[in-house]
Amino acid sequence: MATDAPTLPPDFEAALLSLRGHAFRPEVHLEEVPPPTRIAPWALAMTAEINPTTDAEDMLANGRFVVLHDPEGQDAWHGTFRVVVLARARLEEEMGADPMLGEAAWSWLTDSLTDARAEYHSLSGTVTRVLSETFGGLEVRGHEVEIEMRASWTPACSDLGPHLRAWVAATAWAGGLPPLPENVTALGIRRNRG
């Protein structure tokens, strides 16, 4: 029986398999979402929420992880794969005023890539901080500071598991959850029942 479904390139299939079966801290919730369709012939996208509960008000950070693959390669990527990430989190107002915040946030990503042993090149990106001041009926929210990190890099091979782990760690770090030491498990939040 003939099918019109295109055959996955072997490198992209290997990359997809390398993204499966990872265990993350309990606050991490991943979901596969529709990928962009015009940037590369093959793509995968995931979102993450860093949330210790199921209540949307408790969300600490969120982000997006996109894998692009062009078997022919793209000059701008210097390779056949490109990883594109976003991490976003609300911060305390005093932290948002820190002049070193951009450099600190960028180090969350680069340190996470190093810790995960993710091999890459051609890393670029931005760190943006936004201060929102509310007025009128929204004054109950007060001032909010949000940080947003956007980055992309070219992985050295099709094993993208370390890149996924690095992005999750950087997103959690943005949400105030620094990496756990090896062989340490995070405990869930204990709620008083009463």
Disulfide bonds with the S-S distance in Angstrom:
none
